[in-house]
């Protein structure tokens, strides 16, 4: 059975903790062309806001591995991304990500899926919610 409205509310276990390091912050800032930004260097660097996608994407694995949904990354287009922040990610944070399916609109061979990935510290402090909209084509239509 492909993904449907019946799957709304399904959550997956949190990912293993990921330690946000100075090196990864610097690497990500350099990839963005923003390596000279002082916020991403020094004694107490914060991660660029879009760094959250690294952690959120790790939570996608459980959803794409769920055989009941019939999803494939190769048949998926990432349509939209929004972040709601409680505080920036900092070097030294150990972060877990928990994905929940928020909305599914199935139309013929296509499903529009809204997911929310809650990022929090290993001790439970809420950091960010990364909301994504995905467009997925069922295998029969591929």
N, C-alpha and C positions, 0 to 999 in steps of 0.2 A: 504494500500500500504506500503510495507516495505521500509526501508531507501534505497535511491538510489542516483545516481549522481545528481539528481534534487535538493537534499537538501544541496548541497555544498553552503557555504556562509550564511546559516541560523545561526543567532545569537539569543541568549536568553538574557532577562533582567539581569542586574547585581544582584548579591546576596546582601542581607542586609549587612551592614558593620560588620566586625568581628574585635574585638579589640585584637591585639596580646599582650598578657600579659607576665610579667616576669614568672608567675607561669606556664603558658602553655609552654613557652620556656624551662623552667627547666624540666617539665614533659616529653616533647618530647625528650630532650637531654638525660634524664635518660633512656627512652625507647630504644634509640639508643646505650646505653652503653657509652655515652660520657658526663656524668654529670660533670666530673671534668674539662672539657674544659673551660678556663676562658672567652672565647668569649660569652658563654651562661649564664654568671652570672655577678654579680656586678651591678654598677649603670646604665650602658647603654648596656644591653645585646642585641645581635642579635640572631635571630632564626637560627637553623641549616638549610642549604639550602633545604633539603627535607621537611621541615615544610610547604612549599608552597603546597604540595599535600593535606594537610588538607583543605586549602581554595579552591583549584581547585576542589576537590571532591564534595564540596558543590554545585558548579556550574553544576556538572553532573546531579543533580536532575531534573533540568528543561528539559534537553535533554531526560532523561529516562521517564519523565512524558508526553512527547509529543506523543499523540496517533497516529499521522500521521506516525511516524517513526517505530512503532512496536518493539521497543527495550526493552530488559529485562536484568537487571544486571546479573541474574542467567544464561544467555546464552552468557555472555561476558567474554572474556579473555583480560586482560590488557597486551599488547605485548611489548610496549616500552614507555619510558618517557624521556623527555628532558626539561631542564630549560634554559631559556635565561634571565640573570639578568641585571637590571639597577642598583639596589642597594639592600643590604640585608634588610630583614624584621627586624624591631626593636620593642622593647617593646614600647607600646603606639600607634603604627600604627593602624589606622582603615582602613581595607582593604576590597575592593569589588572584585568580580570575575565575568568575563563575558566570556561565552563560545561561540565559533564559530566553526561550522563544516567546516573543511578545505578541506577534500578530502574523497571520498567514492569510493571504488572499490568493486562492487558486482559481485560475481562469484558463480553461482548456489545458494545454500542455505546459503552461507557465505558472509558477508560483512566485508571488512577491512575499518575502519573509522579512520581518523586522525582529532583530535580536538585540538584547541588551546584555553587555558584559560588565558585571560589577567588579571593580578592582578594589582590593582592600589589603591592608597589611596582614601579615600572618597572625598578628594579635587581634585583628578584627576592626581596625580603624578604616572607615570608608574613605576612599581616595577619589574615585572617578567612576562614572558610568559611561561606557563607550557603546553608543547605539548605532547599529548598522542596518541598512536596508539592502537586501540581496534579491536579485532576480534569478530564478532557477528554471531551467527547461528540463522537463522529465525525459528520461532515457528514450521512451518510445518516439519522441519528437526529434531526437538528435540525429 
